[in-house]
Amino acid sequence: MSAYLIIQATVHDWDKFTLYTQAVPPLIKKFGGEYIVMGAPELIEGECAPKSLVISQWPNCEAAHVFWNSAEYAAAKKYREGTGQFNIMLIDGLSQTPLE
């Protein structure tokens, strides 16, 4: 079953954050993930949406944790520090067909 790493971001310092965006994609690929969504969401209902939403797909939660806790990502993550506000969530994909 796939797992999904969901990042809601509001970036304030794009100059510094650009270093993060250059360092992380090769690591996502190296650790078995792939980007499936990246961009500014359109708010259809509700009161606020993040400025940016990124979703990466992983073989499972364990693979996402291996990436997240790796020394390589820890080094890259320093480029993100102080650049904005981030909410990071990990969720399993559907383990069964949703009820109709």
C-alpha positions as CSV (number, residue, x, y, z in Angstrom):
1,M,0.0,0.0,0.0
2,S,1.4,3.4,-0.9
3,A,1.9,6.2,1.5
4,Y,1.8,9.9,0.9
5,L,3.9,12.7,2.4
6,I,1.8,16.0,2.3
7,I,3.5,19.3,2.8
8,Q,1.5,22.6,3.2
9,A,3.9,25.5,2.8
10,T,3.9,29.2,3.0
11,V,7.4,30.4,2.0
12,H,8.6,33.9,2.9
13,D,12.3,33.6,1.9
14,W,12.4,32.2,-1.7
15,D,16.1,32.9,-2.1
16,K,17.1,30.6,0.7
17,F,14.3,28.1,0.0
18,T,15.5,27.7,-3.6
19,L,18.6,25.8,-2.1
20,Y,16.1,23.3,-0.5
21,T,14.2,22.9,-3.8
22,Q,17.4,22.0,-5.6
23,A,18.7,19.6,-2.9
24,V,15.6,17.6,-2.1
25,P,14.2,16.2,-5.5
26,P,17.2,13.9,-6.0
27,L,16.8,12.6,-2.5
28,I,13.1,11.9,-3.0
29,K,14.0,9.8,-6.0
30,K,16.9,8.1,-4.3
31,F,14.8,6.9,-1.4
32,G,11.9,5.6,-3.6
33,G,9.5,8.5,-3.6
34,E,8.0,10.5,-6.4
35,Y,6.3,13.9,-6.6
36,I,2.7,13.6,-7.7
37,V,1.4,17.1,-6.8
38,M,3.2,20.4,-6.6
39,G,1.8,23.9,-6.8
40,A,-0.6,26.5,-5.4
41,P,-4.0,24.9,-4.7
42,E,-7.3,26.6,-5.7
43,L,-9.5,27.2,-2.7
44,I,-12.9,25.8,-3.6
45,E,-14.5,25.9,-0.1
46,G,-13.4,27.0,3.3
47,E,-11.5,30.0,4.5
48,C,-7.8,29.5,3.7
49,A,-5.4,27.4,1.6
50,P,-1.7,27.0,1.9
51,K,0.3,29.0,-0.6
52,S,1.9,25.8,-1.9
53,L,1.0,22.1,-1.6
54,V,3.4,19.2,-2.3
55,I,2.5,15.6,-2.2
56,S,5.0,12.8,-2.8
57,Q,4.1,9.1,-3.1
58,W,6.1,6.4,-1.3
59,P,6.0,2.6,-1.4
60,N,4.9,2.7,2.3
61,C,5.2,4.7,5.4
62,E,8.5,3.1,6.4
63,A,10.1,4.2,3.1
64,A,9.0,7.8,3.8
65,H,10.3,7.7,7.4
66,V,13.7,6.3,6.1
67,F,13.9,9.3,3.8
68,W,12.7,11.8,6.4
69,N,15.2,10.5,9.0
70,S,18.2,10.1,6.7
71,A,21.4,12.1,7.2
72,E,21.1,13.3,3.6
73,Y,17.7,14.9,4.2
74,A,18.8,16.3,7.6
75,A,21.5,18.2,5.7
76,A,19.1,19.4,3.0
77,K,16.4,20.4,5.6
78,K,18.7,23.0,7.0
79,Y,18.1,25.0,3.8
80,R,14.4,25.2,4.7
81,E,14.9,26.6,8.2
82,G,13.6,30.1,8.7
83,T,12.2,30.3,5.2
84,G,8.5,30.0,6.0
85,Q,5.7,27.9,7.7
86,F,5.3,24.2,6.9
87,N,2.9,21.5,7.9
88,I,4.1,18.0,7.1
89,M,1.8,15.0,7.2
90,L,2.2,11.3,6.3
91,I,-0.7,9.1,5.5
92,D,-1.3,5.6,4.3
93,G,-3.2,5.2,1.0
94,L,-6.5,3.4,1.0
95,S,-6.2,-0.1,2.4
96,Q,-9.7,-1.0,1.1
97,T,-12.3,0.4,-1.3
98,P,-14.2,3.3,0.3
99,L,-17.8,2.6,1.1
100,E,-20.3,3.9,-1.4
